[in-house]
Amino acid sequence: MWIATELKAVAAEREAMQRLDPWHGRCVLQFHSTNGNTRHQGGCRAPFKLLRSELGDDGRCELPVLHTAGGLVGGDQLSLEIKLGANSRSLITSVAAQKVYGSIGRSRLQPEGCFAHQHVRCLLASGSDLEWLPQELVLYADALFEQQLTVTLPQDASFLSAEIVRLGRTAAGETLQQGRWRSSLTIQRLTASSSTWEVADRVELGGTNLDSPHGLGGSPVFGTLVWAGPMAMGAETTATLLEGARADREGLTGKMQCGALNQGLIARYCGDSSRDARFWFSRIWEQTRTLRGLTRPRIPRFWPLQEQPLRRQTSTVNAFKAAAETH
């Protein structure tokens, strides 16, 4: 009996050590434009897997990335390095929502838990256009997750990102409990002689700020969209873009706010519905395409949306045209 108990204890320690051994998935992608069409090359290491890419209407390379594991546990690491050549265009999305499992109290070796990490680094060349649109991130109770998104681009390149996180499996009555989510987003503009920061944004959610009226106020869903545009926008064009984004909140629940950047905009969502966050961000995404005279976006077939979130607003399109003609 004593031997059996000891063997179980040894097996439990071995299992804990295996969980503490970090699994580092890597993905390196390069995009190049030829005759107006963008192709990708590169590769990845488990748990990443690249699915077949599609060519969008504007020559954009639309690439879905699959995370083959059931989710992330404490200590796991994901690294993505994305490089866009001159005048290339890409849309990168994930095949399914990313899950992060609870870490606190799961191991006798590290009862305080261990963070899972993701670092995405994007380097854009002149005239390039990257849309980084992963699906929802779901943190289970007591999960610890830290993400970094670092973008470097010139004045005439475009970067758009929309990310949504759900804190706890709320449909099952679960909250984040002792878990924590950290995010760092930096976008840097480069010129021949200098550099400027378009965005430097750090957010940490957990503890009292989950329920505080100065934090999430009990809402389980938080999202951020940021667009660094490829051109300087006058006051009238910027106002039209923000007015359109605010008008697109109609019929959606949650708190939604947006503001201008030096050359673009940033939008925040806080509420109960990841579906409504995705709808609002998709409509803003459509407006950024319209403003540049690009084709209307197509919702990736992997997104679990049973309704069409996009809606073309003729008044907004005409307003963009009028603003452009005055500059």
C-alpha positions as CSV (number, residue, x, y, z in Angstrom):
1,M,0.0,0.0,0.0
2,W,2.8,2.4,0.9
3,I,4.7,1.5,-2.3
4,A,1.6,2.1,-4.4
5,T,1.1,5.6,-2.8
6,E,4.8,6.5,-3.4
7,L,4.6,5.4,-7.0
8,K,1.5,7.6,-7.5
9,A,3.3,10.5,-6.0
10,V,6.4,10.0,-8.2
11,A,4.1,9.7,-11.3
12,A,2.3,12.9,-10.3
13,E,5.7,14.8,-9.9
14,R,6.8,13.5,-13.4
15,E,3.6,14.7,-15.0
16,A,4.0,18.1,-13.3
17,M,7.6,18.4,-14.6
18,Q,6.4,17.6,-18.1
19,R,3.8,20.3,-17.9
20,L,6.5,22.8,-16.8
21,D,8.7,21.9,-19.8
22,P,7.6,24.7,-22.2
23,W,6.4,23.8,-25.7
24,H,7.7,26.5,-28.0
25,G,5.7,26.7,-31.3
26,R,7.3,28.9,-34.0
27,C,6.0,30.3,-37.3
28,V,8.0,32.3,-39.8
29,L,6.2,33.8,-42.8
30,Q,7.3,36.0,-45.7
31,F,5.0,37.6,-48.2
32,H,6.0,38.8,-51.7
33,S,4.1,40.6,-54.4
34,T,4.4,39.5,-58.1
35,N,2.2,41.1,-60.8
36,G,-0.2,42.4,-58.2
37,N,-0.7,39.1,-56.5
38,T,0.8,38.1,-53.1
39,R,2.3,34.7,-52.3
40,H,3.7,33.4,-49.1
41,Q,6.7,31.3,-48.1
42,G,8.1,30.0,-44.9
43,G,7.2,27.4,-42.4
44,C,6.2,26.5,-38.8
45,R,6.9,24.1,-36.0
46,A,4.3,22.3,-33.9
47,P,1.8,23.0,-32.6
48,F,1.4,25.5,-35.6
49,K,0.2,24.3,-39.0
50,L,-0.4,26.4,-42.1
51,L,-3.6,25.6,-44.1
52,R,-4.0,26.3,-47.8
53,S,-4.0,30.0,-48.6
54,E,-6.5,31.8,-50.9
55,L,-6.0,34.7,-53.2
56,G,-8.3,37.6,-52.4
57,D,-10.0,39.9,-54.9
58,D,-7.3,42.6,-54.5
59,G,-4.4,40.1,-54.8
60,R,-4.2,39.7,-51.1
61,C,-2.9,36.4,-49.7
62,E,-5.4,35.1,-47.1
63,L,-3.7,32.6,-44.9
64,P,-5.3,30.5,-42.1
65,V,-3.1,29.3,-39.3
66,L,-4.1,26.3,-37.2
67,H,-3.0,25.6,-33.6
68,T,-3.1,21.8,-33.5
69,A,-3.0,21.3,-29.7
70,G,-6.2,21.5,-27.6
71,G,-5.0,24.8,-26.1
72,L,-2.2,26.4,-24.1
73,V,-1.0,25.5,-20.6
74,G,1.3,27.3,-18.3
75,G,4.8,27.7,-19.7
76,D,3.8,27.2,-23.4
77,Q,5.2,29.7,-25.8
78,L,4.1,30.8,-29.3
79,S,6.3,33.0,-31.6
80,L,5.2,34.3,-35.0
81,E,7.5,36.4,-37.2
82,I,5.7,38.0,-40.2
83,K,7.5,39.9,-42.9
84,L,5.8,41.7,-45.8
85,G,7.8,42.7,-48.9
86,A,7.1,45.9,-50.9
87,N,3.5,46.3,-52.1
88,S,2.4,42.9,-50.7
89,R,-0.9,42.3,-49.1
90,S,-1.9,39.7,-46.6
91,L,-4.7,38.6,-44.2
92,I,-3.8,36.2,-41.5
93,T,-6.4,34.6,-39.3
94,S,-6.7,31.5,-37.0
95,V,-8.8,28.5,-37.7
96,A,-10.5,28.4,-34.3
97,A,-10.6,30.2,-31.0
98,Q,-7.5,29.8,-28.8
99,K,-8.0,28.3,-25.4
100,V,-5.7,28.9,-22.4
101,Y,-6.2,26.4,-19.5
102,G,-5.9,27.1,-15.8
103,S,-2.4,27.2,-14.3
104,I,-2.8,28.4,-10.7
105,G,-3.0,25.5,-8.2
106,R,-2.4,22.8,-10.8
107,S,1.1,21.9,-9.9
108,R,2.8,21.2,-6.5
109,L,6.1,22.5,-8.0
110,Q,4.6,25.8,-9.0
111,P,1.3,26.3,-7.2
112,E,1.3,30.0,-8.1
113,G,0.9,29.0,-11.7
114,C,2.9,29.8,-14.8
115,F,2.2,32.2,-17.7
116,A,1.7,31.0,-21.3
117,H,3.3,33.5,-23.8
118,Q,2.6,34.6,-27.4
119,H,4.9,37.0,-29.3
120,V,3.9,38.3,-32.7
121,R,6.4,40.4,-34.6
122,C,5.5,42.1,-37.8
123,L,7.9,43.9,-40.2
124,L,6.3,45.7,-43.1
125,A,8.0,47.1,-46.2
126,S,6.9,50.1,-48.3
127,G,3.4,49.9,-49.7
128,S,2.6,46.7,-47.9
129,D,-0.7,45.9,-46.1
130,L,-1.2,43.4,-43.3
131,E,-4.5,42.5,-41.6
132,W,-3.9,40.4,-38.4
133,L,-7.4,39.0,-37.5
134,P,-7.1,36.0,-35.1
135,Q,-10.3,34.5,-33.6
136,E,-11.3,34.9,-30.0
137,L,-9.0,34.1,-27.1
138,V,-10.7,32.2,-24.2
139,L,-9.0,32.2,-20.8
140,Y,-10.3,29.4,-18.5
141,A,-10.5,29.9,-14.7
142,D,-7.1,30.6,-13.2
143,A,-5.4,30.9,-16.6
144,L,-2.3,33.1,-17.0
145,F,-1.5,34.5,-20.4
146,E,0.7,37.2,-21.7
147,Q,0.9,38.4,-25.4
148,Q,3.1,40.9,-27.3
149,L,2.3,42.3,-30.7
150,T,5.2,44.4,-32.1
151,V,4.8,46.1,-35.5
152,T,7.3,48.1,-37.5
153,L,6.2,49.8,-40.7
154,P,7.0,52.8,-42.9
155,Q,4.7,55.8,-43.5
156,D,3.0,54.3,-46.6
157,A,2.2,50.8,-45.2
158,S,-1.0,49.7,-43.5
159,F,-1.5,47.4,-40.5
160,L,-4.9,46.4,-39.0
161,S,-5.4,44.2,-36.0
162,A,-8.6,43.1,-34.2
163,E,-8.3,40.9,-31.1
164,I,-11.0,39.7,-28.7
165,V,-10.5,38.0,-25.3
166,R,-13.1,36.3,-23.2
167,L,-12.2,36.0,-19.5
168,G,-13.7,32.8,-18.2
169,R,-16.2,30.3,-19.8
170,T,-19.2,32.5,-18.9
171,A,-21.7,30.1,-20.6
172,A,-20.8,27.6,-17.9
173,G,-20.9,30.2,-15.1
174,E,-17.1,30.3,-14.9
175,T,-15.1,33.5,-14.2
176,L,-11.4,34.1,-14.6
177,Q,-11.0,33.8,-10.8
178,Q,-7.3,34.3,-9.9
179,G,-6.2,34.3,-13.6
180,R,-4.6,37.2,-15.4
181,W,-4.3,38.5,-19.0
182,R,-1.5,40.8,-20.1
183,S,-1.2,42.5,-23.5
184,S,1.5,44.7,-25.0
185,L,0.9,46.4,-28.4
186,T,3.5,48.6,-30.0
187,I,3.4,50.1,-33.5
188,Q,6.4,52.1,-34.7
189,R,6.7,54.2,-37.9
190,L,10.1,54.4,-39.6
191,T,11.4,57.0,-42.0
192,A,14.9,57.3,-43.5
193,S,16.1,59.5,-40.7
194,S,13.8,58.9,-37.7
195,S,11.1,56.8,-36.0
196,T,7.8,57.6,-34.2
197,W,5.4,55.6,-32.1
198,E,2.0,55.3,-33.5
199,V,0.8,53.2,-30.6
200,A,2.3,52.0,-27.3
201,D,-0.5,50.2,-25.4
202,R,-0.2,48.0,-22.3
203,V,-3.2,46.4,-20.6
204,E,-3.4,44.0,-17.7
205,L,-6.7,42.4,-16.6
206,G,-7.2,40.4,-13.4
207,G,-8.0,40.8,-9.8
208,T,-10.1,43.7,-8.7
209,N,-10.2,45.4,-12.1
210,L,-12.4,42.7,-13.5
211,D,-15.3,43.9,-11.4
212,S,-14.3,47.5,-10.7
213,P,-16.4,50.3,-12.4
214,H,-13.0,51.7,-13.4
215,G,-12.1,48.4,-15.1
216,L,-14.4,45.9,-16.9
217,G,-17.3,46.4,-14.4
218,G,-18.0,42.6,-14.5
219,S,-18.0,42.3,-18.3
220,P,-16.2,39.2,-19.5
221,V,-15.3,40.3,-23.0
222,F,-12.6,42.8,-24.0
223,G,-11.4,43.7,-27.5
224,T,-9.1,46.1,-29.3
225,L,-9.0,47.1,-32.9
226,V,-6.2,49.3,-34.2
227,W,-5.5,50.6,-37.7
228,A,-2.3,52.3,-38.7
229,G,-3.2,53.7,-42.2
230,P,-0.9,54.1,-45.2
231,M,-1.5,57.8,-45.7
232,A,-2.0,61.0,-43.7
233,M,-5.7,61.8,-43.2
234,G,-7.1,65.3,-43.0
235,A,-9.4,66.4,-40.2
236,E,-12.5,65.8,-42.3
237,T,-11.6,62.3,-43.4
238,T,-10.7,61.4,-39.8
239,A,-14.0,62.7,-38.6
240,T,-15.9,60.8,-41.2
241,L,-14.1,57.6,-40.2
242,L,-14.9,58.0,-36.5
243,E,-18.5,59.0,-37.2
244,G,-18.9,55.9,-39.3
245,A,-17.4,53.7,-36.6
246,R,-19.8,55.1,-34.0
247,A,-22.8,54.7,-36.3
248,D,-21.8,51.0,-36.8
249,R,-22.5,50.4,-33.0
250,E,-26.3,50.5,-33.8
251,G,-28.0,47.3,-32.7
252,L,-24.9,46.0,-30.8
253,T,-24.5,45.6,-27.0
254,G,-21.6,46.6,-24.8
255,K,-19.5,49.7,-24.4
256,M,-17.8,50.8,-27.6
257,Q,-15.4,53.7,-28.0
258,C,-13.0,54.8,-30.6
259,G,-10.5,57.6,-31.2
260,A,-8.0,58.9,-33.8
261,L,-4.3,58.1,-34.0
262,N,-1.8,60.2,-35.9
263,Q,-2.5,58.2,-39.0
264,G,-5.4,55.8,-38.2
265,L,-7.7,54.9,-35.3
266,I,-8.1,52.7,-32.3
267,A,-11.3,51.1,-31.0
268,R,-12.2,49.3,-27.7
269,Y,-15.0,47.0,-26.8
270,C,-16.1,46.0,-23.3
271,G,-19.2,43.9,-22.8
272,D,-20.8,40.4,-22.7
273,S,-20.8,39.5,-26.4
274,S,-17.8,38.4,-28.4
275,R,-20.2,38.2,-31.4
276,D,-21.0,41.9,-31.1
277,A,-17.4,42.8,-30.6
278,R,-16.6,40.9,-33.8
279,F,-19.5,42.6,-35.7
280,W,-18.3,46.1,-34.7
281,F,-14.7,45.4,-35.6
282,S,-15.7,43.8,-38.9
283,R,-17.7,46.9,-39.9
284,I,-14.7,49.2,-39.0
285,W,-12.5,46.9,-41.0
286,E,-14.8,47.4,-44.0
287,Q,-14.6,51.2,-43.6
288,T,-10.8,51.1,-43.7
289,R,-11.0,49.2,-47.0
290,T,-13.6,51.6,-48.4
291,L,-11.5,54.6,-47.4
292,R,-8.6,53.3,-49.5
293,G,-10.7,52.2,-52.5
294,L,-10.1,48.5,-51.9
295,T,-12.5,45.6,-52.4
296,R,-15.0,44.9,-49.7
297,P,-13.6,42.3,-47.2
298,R,-14.9,38.7,-47.2
299,I,-15.5,37.2,-43.8
300,P,-13.1,34.2,-43.5
301,R,-15.0,30.9,-43.8
302,F,-13.5,29.7,-40.5
303,W,-15.2,32.3,-38.4
304,P,-18.2,30.9,-36.6
305,L,-20.6,33.7,-37.6
306,Q,-24.1,32.6,-38.8
307,E,-25.1,36.2,-39.6
308,Q,-23.5,38.7,-42.0
309,P,-21.7,41.4,-39.9
310,L,-20.8,43.7,-42.8
311,R,-23.1,46.3,-44.2
312,R,-22.0,48.8,-46.8
313,Q,-23.2,52.3,-45.9
314,T,-23.6,54.4,-49.0
315,S,-23.6,57.6,-47.0
316,T,-20.3,56.7,-45.5
317,V,-18.8,55.8,-48.9
318,N,-20.0,59.1,-50.4
319,A,-18.6,61.0,-47.4
320,F,-15.2,59.4,-47.9
321,K,-15.2,60.4,-51.6
322,A,-16.2,64.0,-50.7
323,A,-13.5,64.2,-48.1
324,A,-10.9,62.9,-50.5
325,E,-11.9,65.3,-53.2
326,T,-11.3,68.3,-50.9
327,H,-7.6,67.3,-50.2
